[in-house]
Amino acid sequence: MQVRSDWESVKIDVMYRALKCKFSIYPHLNSMLLSTAGSVLVEASPHDLFWGGGREGEGLNYLGRLLMQLRSEFLGESSAASENTCIAL
């Protein structure tokens, strides 16, 4: 499979949009996310140091960061919430 040439520059936005759709379409997932209010979310992947936090916290944890951003937006704590529409297929 070939990865699009600009993947490195768009992957965070693509993941954000996918997560926003996922947590907007499925109320039970949205509730689970909102129930973590006040907690730091870390993707506990010992191997993926971009999306995950790594074994010793050396990872960038972009998945956790995006989930916390979405949580803030859903809770109305952020004015950066976009109005993108998600379509369930």
C-alpha positions as CSV (number, residue, x, y, z in Angstrom):
1,M,0.0,0.0,0.0
2,Q,1.3,3.4,-0.9
3,V,1.0,6.3,1.6
4,R,0.1,9.7,0.3
5,S,3.1,11.9,-0.3
6,D,1.9,14.6,2.2
7,W,1.0,12.1,5.0
8,E,3.5,13.5,7.5
9,S,2.0,17.0,7.2
10,V,-1.7,15.9,7.3
11,K,-1.8,12.9,9.6
12,I,-2.7,14.8,12.8
13,D,-5.6,16.6,11.1
14,V,-6.8,13.3,9.5
15,M,-6.7,11.6,12.9
16,Y,-8.5,14.5,14.6
17,R,-11.3,14.4,12.0
18,A,-11.6,10.7,12.3
19,L,-11.8,10.8,16.1
20,K,-14.3,13.7,16.0
21,C,-16.6,11.7,13.7
22,K,-16.2,8.5,15.8
23,F,-17.0,10.3,19.1
24,S,-19.8,12.3,17.5
25,I,-21.6,9.4,15.9
26,Y,-21.4,6.9,18.8
27,P,-23.0,8.4,22.0
28,H,-21.6,5.6,24.3
29,L,-18.0,6.5,23.1
30,N,-18.7,10.2,23.6
31,S,-19.9,9.4,27.2
32,M,-16.8,7.4,27.9
33,L,-14.6,10.2,26.7
34,L,-16.4,12.8,28.7
35,S,-16.2,10.6,31.8
36,T,-12.4,11.1,31.7
37,A,-12.7,14.9,32.4
38,G,-9.8,16.0,34.5
39,S,-7.6,13.1,33.5
40,V,-4.6,13.0,31.3
41,L,-5.1,10.5,28.5
42,V,-2.1,8.6,27.3
43,E,-2.0,6.0,24.5
44,A,-0.1,3.2,26.3
45,S,1.8,2.0,23.2
46,P,5.4,1.0,24.0
47,H,6.2,0.9,20.3
48,D,4.5,3.9,18.7
49,L,6.3,6.9,19.9
50,F,4.3,9.3,17.7
51,W,0.7,8.4,18.6
52,G,1.6,6.7,21.9
53,G,3.4,7.6,25.1
54,G,6.1,5.0,25.0
55,R,7.3,2.8,27.8
56,E,8.9,5.6,29.9
57,G,6.8,8.5,28.7
58,E,9.2,9.3,25.9
59,G,6.5,9.2,23.2
60,L,4.7,12.3,21.8
61,N,1.3,10.9,22.7
62,Y,-0.5,12.6,19.9
63,L,-3.5,10.3,20.2
64,G,-4.0,11.2,23.8
65,R,-3.5,14.9,23.0
66,L,-6.2,14.8,20.3
67,L,-8.6,12.9,22.6
68,M,-8.1,15.5,25.3
69,Q,-8.6,18.3,22.8
70,L,-11.9,16.7,21.6
71,R,-13.0,16.2,25.2
72,S,-12.5,19.9,25.9
73,E,-14.4,20.8,22.7
74,F,-17.3,18.5,23.6
75,L,-17.4,19.9,27.1
76,G,-17.6,23.4,25.6
77,E,-14.2,24.4,27.1
78,S,-12.7,25.3,23.7
79,S,-13.8,27.8,21.2
80,A,-11.8,26.0,18.5
81,A,-14.5,23.4,17.9
82,S,-15.1,23.1,14.1
83,E,-18.4,22.5,12.5
84,N,-17.4,19.6,10.3
85,T,-20.2,17.1,9.5
86,C,-19.7,13.4,10.0
87,I,-21.6,10.8,8.0
88,A,-22.0,7.3,9.3
89,L,-21.6,4.7,6.5
